[in-house]
Amino acid sequence: MENLAKITIALDGPAGAGKSTVARLVAQKLKLVYINTGSMYRAVAWLILKNNLDLNLQKKEILELVEKAEILLTQDDVFINGQQITEQIREPEISRFVSPVSAMSEIRTQLVKLQQALGKNGGVILDGRDIGTTVFPEADLKVFLVASSKERALRRQKQQMAGGIEQSLEEVQAEIEKRDYLDCNREISPLRQAPDAILVDTDNLSIKQVVDKIIDLAQKSLN
């Protein structure tokens, strides 16, 4: 798969569609760098909450905080200013808060620049909400991953339980549907399928089937 060494893959879709799991596995198989852009926004949301800042009243302070922040993503962990926060950013409080944070144009502008810098040399797969439309509109392959809100809620609840977080399925599904609405209707970089992105519905597919499908699409994209 040497011909895929410099490919750029944009993997977009709503919360809980399986983007992170799939992107990580595709990266491993194709020896690509995996960039989880959603974790960047979650890290910023965590930092804002930790500093007790108000999104509406303290925008200047928030932007100064974010500008100085050092975000590091490894294959499995997320660090901000040297602190590992991999588990903390998956807590329900962060899930509820990340959408309004990601809707702030100044924060998006700063993080998009960072994402573009990380992926400028290719050999990457990025997952998020606006990779194919904003971050890398010229990506070699664009995939839009979807699943029903119920299926996504089941997956998210299972993930939370593994991390010791208890929340009812109804609550998880309601939060996912609210996040969908906010992401699709925000003014800056709303969640939408790029015109040339390939839709992949994962409701009745195993993780392996989705990974194999994306690898096949990646190979075909360079032919």
C-alpha positions in Angstrom: 0.0 0.0 0.0 3.0 2.3 -0.6 0.9 4.3 -3.1 -1.3 5.4 -0.2 1.6 6.8 1.8 0.7 10.5 1.0 -3.0 10.2 0.8 -5.3 12.6 2.7 -8.6 11.1 3.9 -11.4 13.3 5.2 -13.9 11.4 7.4 -16.9 13.4 8.5 -20.2 12.6 10.1 -22.4 13.2 13.1 -21.5 12.4 16.8 -21.3 8.7 17.5 -21.2 7.4 14.0 -18.0 5.5 14.7 -15.6 8.0 13.1 -12.8 7.8 15.7 -12.8 4.0 15.9 -12.8 3.5 12.2 -10.2 6.3 11.5 -7.8 4.9 14.0 -8.0 1.4 12.5 -7.7 2.7 8.9 -4.6 4.7 10.0 -3.0 1.6 11.6 -3.6 -0.5 8.5 -2.5 2.1 6.0 0.3 3.5 8.2 -1.2 7.0 8.2 -1.2 9.6 10.9 -4.6 9.8 12.6 -5.8 13.3 13.6 -8.9 13.3 15.8 -10.2 16.9 15.3 -13.1 16.3 17.6 -10.8 15.6 20.5 -9.2 19.1 19.9 -12.6 20.8 20.4 -13.3 18.6 23.4 -9.9 19.5 24.9 -10.7 23.2 24.5 -14.1 22.7 26.0 -12.5 21.0 29.0 -10.0 23.8 29.4 -12.7 26.5 29.3 -14.8 24.6 31.9 -11.8 24.0 34.1 -11.1 27.7 34.2 -14.8 28.5 34.9 -15.1 30.9 31.9 -18.4 32.0 30.5 -18.7 31.5 26.7 -21.0 34.6 26.3 -19.3 37.0 28.8 -15.6 36.1 28.6 -14.8 35.6 25.0 -11.6 37.7 25.2 -10.3 35.6 28.1 -11.3 32.4 26.4 -9.4 33.3 23.2 -6.3 34.2 25.1 -6.5 30.9 26.9 -6.9 28.9 23.7 -4.2 30.8 21.9 -1.7 29.8 24.6 -2.9 26.2 24.8 -0.7 23.4 23.6 -2.8 20.4 22.3 -1.1 17.1 21.6 -2.8 14.1 20.1 -1.2 10.7 20.1 -2.7 7.5 18.7 -4.6 6.8 22.0 -4.4 9.9 24.2 -5.1 13.6 24.3 -3.0 16.1 26.2 -3.5 19.8 26.8 -0.7 21.9 28.3 1.1 18.7 29.2 -1.9 17.1 31.1 -3.4 13.9 29.8 -7.2 14.3 29.6 -8.2 11.4 27.4 -11.0 10.1 29.8 -12.1 13.5 31.1 -13.1 14.8 27.6 -15.6 12.0 27.2 -17.6 12.9 30.2 -21.3 13.9 29.5 -20.6 17.5 30.7 -18.0 17.9 28.0 -20.3 16.3 25.4 -23.0 18.8 26.2 -20.6 21.8 26.1 -18.4 21.0 23.1 -21.0 22.0 20.5 -21.3 25.7 21.6 -17.6 25.8 22.0 -17.0 24.5 18.4 -19.5 27.0 17.1 -17.3 30.0 18.1 -15.7 31.2 14.9 -12.5 32.4 16.5 -11.9 29.0 18.1 -12.7 27.2 14.8 -10.3 29.4 12.9 -7.5 28.7 15.2 -8.0 24.9 15.4 -8.6 24.6 11.6 -5.2 26.2 11.0 -3.6 23.7 13.4 -5.3 20.8 11.7 -4.2 22.0 8.3 -0.6 22.4 9.5 -0.7 18.8 10.9 -2.0 17.3 7.7 -0.3 19.5 5.1 2.2 16.8 4.0 -0.5 14.1 3.5 -0.3 10.6 4.8 -3.1 11.4 7.1 -6.7 10.6 8.0 -8.7 13.2 9.8 -12.1 12.8 11.3 -14.5 15.5 12.4 -17.5 17.5 11.1 -16.0 19.8 8.5 -12.9 18.1 7.2 -14.1 17.6 3.7 -15.9 20.9 3.5 -13.5 23.3 5.3 -10.2 21.8 6.6 -9.2 19.8 3.5 -11.7 20.4 0.7 -9.2 19.0 -1.7 -8.7 15.7 0.2 -8.0 12.6 -2.0 -10.9 10.8 -0.4 -13.9 12.1 1.5 -16.2 9.8 3.4 -19.4 10.8 5.2 -20.1 8.3 7.9 -23.7 8.0 9.3 -25.9 5.8 11.5 -29.3 6.2 13.1 -29.4 8.2 16.4 -30.6 5.1 18.3 -27.6 3.1 17.0 -25.2 5.9 17.8 -26.7 6.2 21.3 -26.2 2.5 22.0 -22.5 2.8 20.9 -21.9 5.9 23.0 -23.5 4.4 26.0 -21.4 1.3 25.7 -18.3 3.5 25.4 -19.3 5.5 28.5 -19.9 2.4 30.5 -16.5 1.1 29.7 -15.1 4.4 31.1 -17.2 4.1 34.2 -19.8 6.7 33.2 -23.5 5.8 33.8 -26.2 7.5 31.7 -29.5 6.2 30.4 -29.9 5.4 26.8 -32.7 7.9 26.5 -30.5 10.7 27.8 -27.6 9.7 25.5 -29.9 9.6 22.5 -31.4 13.0 23.3 -28.0 14.6 23.7 -26.9 13.1 20.4 -29.9 14.4 18.6 -29.4 17.8 20.1 -25.8 17.8 19.1 -26.9 16.9 15.5 -29.2 19.9 15.4 -26.6 22.3 16.7 -23.8 21.0 14.5 -26.0 21.1 11.4 -27.4 24.6 12.1 -24.4 26.5 13.4 -23.3 29.5 11.3 -19.6 28.5 10.9 -18.7 25.3 9.2 -22.0 23.4 9.7 -22.1 19.6 9.6 -22.9 18.6 6.0 -21.8 16.1 3.4 -19.4 17.5 0.9 -20.8 17.1 -2.7 -18.0 14.7 -3.6 -18.0 12.7 -0.3 -19.1 9.1 -0.3 -21.9 8.3 2.1 -21.4 5.2 4.2 -24.3 4.1 6.5 -22.8 1.9 9.3 -26.1 0.8 10.9 -25.8 -2.8 9.6 -22.1 -3.0 9.2 -19.4 -4.3 11.5 -16.4 -2.1 12.3 -14.2 -4.4 10.2 -16.6 -4.0 7.2 -16.5 -0.2 7.5 -12.7 -0.2 7.7 -12.4 -2.5 4.8 -14.8 -0.4 2.7 -12.8 2.8 3.4 -9.5 1.1 2.6 -11.0 -0.1 -0.7 -12.3 3.4 -1.5 -8.8 4.8 -0.7 -7.2 2.5 -3.1 -9.7 3.3 -5.8 -9.4 7.0 -5.2 -5.7 7.0 -6.4 -6.3 4.8 -9.5 
